[in-house]
Amino acid sequence: MWTRRWIAAVTVAALALPVLAACGQATTTGSAGTPSGATPADSATSGSAPIQIAETGSSLMYPLFNIWQPAFQKLHPNVQVTTTATGSGTGIAQAISGLVQIGASDAYMADAQVKQHPDVLNIPLVISAQQINYNVPGLNGTHLKLDGAVVVGIYDGTIKYWDAAPVAALNAGVTLPHLAIVPVRRADGSGDTFLFTQFLTATGGDAWKATGFGTTVTWPAVAAEVASKGNQGVEQALKQTKGSIGYLGISWLETATKDGLDYAALQNKAGKFVLPAADTITAAVQASVGSTPPDERISLINAAGDNSYPIINFEYVLVNSHQPSAALASTLTELLTWGLDPNGGAAKTFLDQVHFVALPAAVAALSRAQIAKIKA
């Protein structure tokens, strides 16, 4: 299992990343329905000046925050939450710098960052996954089988066509076109890149070792590649480019499928080819989370088990444990605790919309223990 000691490879330069263009921004009011059993809360902030909470970062987490936001504000009318998708690198950087109250990230902070900023907590709220999508005419919904070595070959430029022998060998009986492969990757500091390159590092053999993993990496030079910002940018590039392949957070699965993009069955640690789904994500979770440390910084990539999907992760919020006011500390605590509540933000009515899975009880308890550290 990949553990937090490997995270030292994550680029600390993420702290210097500029604010990237948002994939979209939710309004500060909304009318999304609340789960059954939820009732408006008597907030400690009712009747006082509005409490402002700004969240930014992961474009994988953004769709969930975007549906959480109006539901939470319906329960807490005196709280104004804004949410933007700027990439995990920006989420980490702005949470550390104090520009936002919540930085969302698919990646946890590097050891060096934690040492420099010990007051910033890395708190998982949900579990997500990542799929590999492609735009190959004529496959008509076929889930191609891909393994780490083939995906590495595509992204380092040694596999150039869809009917190349390594791809065909995994997909006997599938008619593959002689079509040039266009690898699509993120251009911004991205937790999705962190997850994808962790998968390639874990499963791709020696060929990927020089590249390694991180929220940003020095990609192999491939003439045909396309670089796009955010999950939205990658999805649009895939939609518009025949022969393309790219990685997307699972919260974008519905959009990608509606746009005619297929997605792969990936080979897992047991050698089985599995699709991202609630049962395969849950299987990987069950195989991995017993090793979760108190600070919850852990990789869940390439878990053991026949039915485990190989690219899953905790979705983190980065929050400073020391807040400038008791009201803000209390409101952040309410919001994050609500996000873990199976009758609140962790209700299936929310999570199923983005194909996320709730934290196991033991991990949720660790997250609540971290949330309890948020004080004025």
Secondary structure, 3 states (H helix, E strand, C coil): CCCHHHHHHCCHHHHHCCCCCCCCECCCCCCCCCCCCCCCCCCCCCCCCCEEEEEEECCCCHHHHHHHHHHHHHHCCCEEEEEEECCHHHHHHHHHHCCCCEEEECCCCCHHHHHHCCCEEEEEEEEEEEEEEECCCCCCCCCCEECHHHHHHHHCCCCCECCCHHHHHHCCCCCCCCCECEEEEECCCCHHHHHHHHHHHHHCHHHHCCCCCCCCCCCCCCCCCEEECHHHHHHHHHHHCCCEEEEEEHHHHHHHHHCCCEECEEECCCCCEECCCHHHHHHHHHHHHHHCCCCCCCCCCCCCCCCCCCCEEEEEEEEECECCCHHHHHHHHHHHHHHHCCCCCCCHHHHHHHCCEECCHHHHHHHHHHHCCCEC
